[in-house]
Amino acid sequence: MISLHGTFSTQGNITCGVPRDPFSPLLFLIYVNDLSVVVKNKLFLYADDSAILVCGKRKDITESVRGTELETVSKWLICNKLSLHLGKTKSVFFGSKQRLSKTELNITCNGNSIVSEEYVKYLGAILDQSLSFEDMVTSIIKKANGKLKFLYRNRWYLTKPTKRLLVMSLVQCHFDYASSVWFYGITQQLKNKLQVTQNKRFRFILNLDPRSHVGHDSFSDLTWLPVANSNRVDFKTLGHVFKIHSKESTTSLMEHFKPVTSSHNHRTRFRVKVQDKQDDSFSFIDSGRFLFPKVEGFRKLSFALNGCSLWNDLPQNIRDVSFVHAFKATLRKHLMPRVPV
């Protein structure tokens, strides 16, 4: 039934689907949550956007498994009165450049060929075959420059605080989104391009000449951290790790971060020696560090490894901070001296 300005429509029974109300997203998630039961490989679910990750070393087996999994998903959807949009279904093969040059996947589902792409866009992130994230950086710079041009056309009506707010809301969000995933794998050349775009934002907010130098004073004035030397991304990454350390993050992230105490209770360099002021006795407490995950290949650039490394390298007094706002303020001061002059 629909209500409009106090007038009600005729009541009707819903035999399929759910009405559009605040509970609709939750009900849909509950409805598709058991899709993982029929999928044997890794399944990623986010609302109605799903992805299947199949790992393998042989081309023929990988093709067969992918095709079988897609047909299984298609049958499950039909049984649950949903449908698989093959037109929007894409396939991408991740691997080294040497393997990519020799391999081309041909995947079919219910007799239809699935388009194989050089990159796919998943949840706003562009994933290319070699995970170089060059297309991701190009897209970010293009969006940032486009929005900066728009802001420049209206700069005469904006104050400095308003400029800063608009840049943070409309431009900086593109740089920060999933940066802890894609940034550490890009080349220094791409990092420098990102820094050039960030400098344009500084000049816009501070009313600087297009060729003026952006140095330590500019960063301190806006309390921003640079992109090229990864300070900004380190800050965002450590913010996520702090939530993991405080048990405030999701289980899917927390399972990749194991405290040192979960491995053993030996007195190692990862434990801090503390003296009791009453009886002058000493005890060893956990320093809050994480175990380094055992990774190789592409996984060396993962969020888990970089997050553990950055967290373990922090001074003990920063890791001991209990509240997120105090942690970010202390961390920003810790990273700011490393800003290039």
HUTA-V234224 format. One record per residue. N is the residue number from 1. RES is the residue in one letter. SS is DSSP state (~ for helix, > for strand, _ for the rest). BURIAL is I if it has 9 or more other C-alpha atoms within 8 Angstrom, else O. D_LAST is the distance of its C-alpha to the last C-alpha in whole Angstrom. Layout:
N&RES&SS&BURIAL&D_LAST + N&RES&SS&BURIAL&D_LAST
This chain:
1&M&_&O&64 + 2&I&_&O&62 + 3&S&>&O&62 + 4&L&>&O&61 + 5&H&_&O&62 + 6&G&_&O&64 + 7&T&>&O&66 + 8&F&>&O&67 + 9&S&_&O&67 + 10&T&_&O&70 + 11&Q&_&O&69 + 12&G&_&O&69 + 13&N&_&O&68 + 14&I&_&O&65 + 15&T&_&O&66 + 16&C&_&O&63 + 17&G&_&O&59 + 18&V&_&O&58 + 19&P&_&O&58 + 20&R&_&O&54 + 21&D&_&O&53 + 22&P&_&O&50 + 23&F&_&O&52 + 24&S&~&I&52 + 25&P&~&O&49 + 26&L&~&O&50 + 27&L&~&I&53 + 28&F&~&I&52 + 29&L&~&I&50 + 30&I&~&O&53 + 31&Y&~&O&55 + 32&V&~&O&53 + 33&N&~&O&52 + 34&D&~&O&54 + 35&L&~&I&54 + 36&S&~&O&52 + 37&V&~&O&55 + 38&V&_&I&56 + 39&V&_&I&53 + 40&K&_&O&53 + 41&N&_&O&50 + 42&K&>&O&46 + 43&L&>&I&46 + 44&F&>&O&44 + 45&L&>&O&45 + 46&Y&>&O&43 + 47&A&_&O&45 + 48&D&_&O&47 + 49&D&>&O&45 + 50&S&>&I&46 + 51&A&>&O&45 + 52&I&>&O&46 + 53&L&>&O&44 + 54&V&_&I&47 + 55&C&_&O&46 + 56&G&_&O&48 + 57&K&_&O&48 + 58&R&_&O&51 + 59&K&~&I&51 + 60&D&~&O&55 + 61&I&~&O&54 + 62&T&~&I&51 + 63&E&~&I&53 + 64&S&~&I&56 + 65&V&~&I&54 + 66&R&~&I&52 + 67&G&~&I&55 + 68&T&~&I&57 + 69&E&~&I&54 + 70&L&~&I&54 + 71&E&~&I&58 + 72&T&~&I&58 + 73&V&~&I&55 + 74&S&~&I&57 + 75&K&~&O&61 + 76&W&~&I&59 + 77&L&~&I&58 + 78&I&~&I&61 + 79&C&~&O&63 + 80&N&_&O&61 + 81&K&_&O&61 + 82&L&_&O&58 + 83&S&_&O&57 + 84&L&_&O&54 + 85&H&_&O&53 + 86&L&_&O&53 + 87&G&_&O&51 + 88&K&_&O&48 + 89&T&_&O&48 + 90&K&>&I&46 + 91&S&>&I&46 + 92&V&>&I&43 + 93&F&_&I&43 + 94&F&_&I&40 + 95&G&_&O&39 + 96&S&_&O&38 + 97&K&~&O&38 + 98&Q&~&O&41 + 99&R&~&O&43 + 100&L&~&I&42 + 101&S&_&O&43 + 102&K&_&O&47 + 103&T&_&O&47 + 104&E&_&O&48 + 105&L&_&O&49 + 106&N&_&O&53 + 107&I&>&I&53 + 108&T&>&I&56 + 109&C&>&I&57 + 110&N&_&O&60 + 111&G&_&O&61 + 112&N&>&O&58 + 113&S&>&O&55 + 114&I&>&I&52 + 115&V&>&O&49 + 116&S&>&I&46 + 117&E&>&O&43 + 118&E&_&O&40 + 119&Y&>&I&38 + 120&V&>&I&39 + 121&K&>&O&37 + 122&Y&>&O&38 + 123&L&_&O&37 + 124&G&_&O&34 + 125&A&>&O&32 + 126&I&>&I&33 + 127&L&>&I&34 + 128&D&>&I&35 + 129&Q&_&I&37 + 130&S&_&O&35 + 131&L&_&O&32 + 132&S&_&O&29 + 133&F&_&I&29 + 134&E&~&I&28 + 135&D&~&I&30 + 136&M&~&I&29 + 137&V&~&I&25 + 138&T&~&O&27 + 139&S&~&O&29 + 140&I&~&I&26 + 141&I&~&I&24 + 142&K&~&O&27 + 143&K&~&I&28 + 144&A&~&I&24 + 145&N&~&I&25 + 146&G&~&O&28 + 147&K&~&I&28 + 148&L&~&I&25 + 149&K&~&O&27 + 150&F&~&O&30 + 151&L&~&O&27 + 152&Y&~&O&26 + 153&R&~&O&30 + 154&N&_&O&31 + 155&R&~&O&27 + 156&W&~&O&30 + 157&Y&~&O&31 + 158&L&_&O&28 + 159&T&_&O&26 + 160&K&~&O&23 + 161&P&~&O&24 + 162&T&~&O&26 + 163&K&~&I&24 + 164&R&~&I&22 + 165&L&~&O&25 + 166&L&~&I&26 + 167&V&~&I&23 + 168&M&~&I&23 + 169&S&~&O&27 + 170&L&~&I&27 + 171&V&~&I&24 + 172&Q&~&I&22 + 173&C&~&I&25 + 174&H&~&I&25 + 175&F&~&O&22 + 176&D&~&I&23 + 177&Y&_&O&27 + 178&A&_&O&28 + 179&S&~&I&24 + 180&S&~&I&25 + 181&V&~&I&28 + 182&W&~&I&26 + 183&F&~&I&23 + 184&Y&~&O&23 + 185&G&~&I&26 + 186&I&_&I&24 + 187&T&_&O&22 + 188&Q&~&O&19 + 189&Q&~&O&20 + 190&L&~&I&21 + 191&K&~&I&18 + 192&N&~&I&16 + 193&K&~&O&18 + 194&L&~&I&18 + 195&Q&~&I&14 + 196&V&~&O&15 + 197&T&~&I&18 + 198&Q&~&I&15 + 199&N&~&I&13 + 200&K&~&I&17 + 201&R&~&I&18 + 202&F&~&I&15 + 203&R&~&I&16 + 204&F&~&I&19 + 205&I&~&I&19 + 206&L&~&O&17 + 207&N&_&O&19 + 208&L&_&I&17 + 209&D&_&O&18 + 210&P&_&O&18 + 211&R&_&O&16 + 212&S&_&O&14 + 213&H&_&O&10 + 214&V&_&I&9 + 215&G&_&O&5 + 216&H&~&I&5 + 217&D&~&O&8 + 218&S&~&I&10 + 219&F&~&I&9 + 220&S&~&I&11 + 221&D&~&O&13 + 222&L&~&O&15 + 223&T&_&O&14 + 224&W&_&O&14 + 225&L&_&I&12 + 226&P&_&I&11 + 227&V&_&I&14 + 228&A&_&I&13 + 229&N&_&O&13 + 230&S&_&O&15 + 231&N&~&I&14 + 232&R&~&I&16 + 233&V&~&I&19 + 234&D&~&I&19 + 235&F&~&I&19 + 236&K&~&I&22 + 237&T&~&I&24 + 238&L&~&I&24 + 239&G&~&I&25 + 240&H&~&I&28 + 241&V&~&I&29 + 242&F&~&I&29 + 243&K&~&I&32 + 244&I&~&I&33 + 245&H&~&O&33 + 246&S&_&O&35 + 247&K&_&O&37 + 248&E&_&O&36 + 249&S&_&I&36 + 250&T&_&O&38 + 251&T&~&O&41 + 252&S&~&O&40 + 253&L&~&I&36 + 254&M&~&I&37 + 255&E&_&O&39 + 256&H&_&O&37 + 257&F&_&I&35 + 258&K&_&I&37 + 259&P&>&I&37 + 260&V&~&I&37 + 261&T&~&O&40 + 262&S&~&O&42 + 263&S&_&O&42 + 264&H&_&O&44 + 265&N&_&O&44 + 266&H&_&O&43 + 267&R&_&O&41 + 268&T&_&O&38 + 269&R&_&O&35 + 270&F&_&I&34 + 271&R&>&I&36 + 272&V&>&I&35 + 273&K&>&O&37 + 274&V&>&O&38 + 275&Q&>&O&41 + 276&D&_&I&43 + 277&K&_&O&44 + 278&Q&_&O&47 + 279&D&_&O&49 + 280&D&_&O&46 + 281&S&_&O&46 + 282&F&>&O&43 + 283&S&>&O&43 + 284&F&>&I&40 + 285&I&>&O&39 + 286&D&>&I&37 + 287&S&_&O&33 + 288&G&_&I&33 + 289&R&_&I&32 + 290&F&>&I&33 + 291&L&_&I&35 + 292&F&_&O&33 + 293&P&_&O&35 + 294&K&_&O&37 + 295&V&_&O&36 + 296&E&_&O&36 + 297&G&~&O&35 + 298&F&~&O&33 + 299&R&~&O&33 + 300&K&~&I&31 + 301&L&~&I&28 + 302&S&_&I&30 + 303&F&~&I&29 + 304&A&~&I&31 + 305&L&~&I&30 + 306&N&~&I&26 + 307&G&~&I&27 + 308&C&~&I&29 + 309&S&~&I&26 + 310&L&~&I&23 + 311&W&~&I&25 + 312&N&~&I&27 + 313&D&~&O&23 + 314&L&_&O&23 + 315&P&_&O&24 + 316&Q&~&O&27 + 317&N&~&O&27 + 318&I&~&I&25 + 319&R&~&I&27 + 320&D&_&O&30 + 321&V&_&I&29 + 322&S&_&O&32 + 323&F&_&O&31 + 324&V&~&I&29 + 325&H&~&O&27 + 326&A&~&I&26 + 327&F&~&I&25 + 328&K&~&I&23 + 329&A&~&O&21 + 330&T&~&I&21 + 331&L&~&I&19 + 332&R&~&I&17 + 333&K&~&O&16 + 334&H&~&O&16 + 335&L&~&I&14 + 336&M&~&I&11 + 337&P&_&O&9 + 338&R&_&O&9 + 339&V&_&I&6 + 340&P&_&O&4 + 341&V&_&O&0
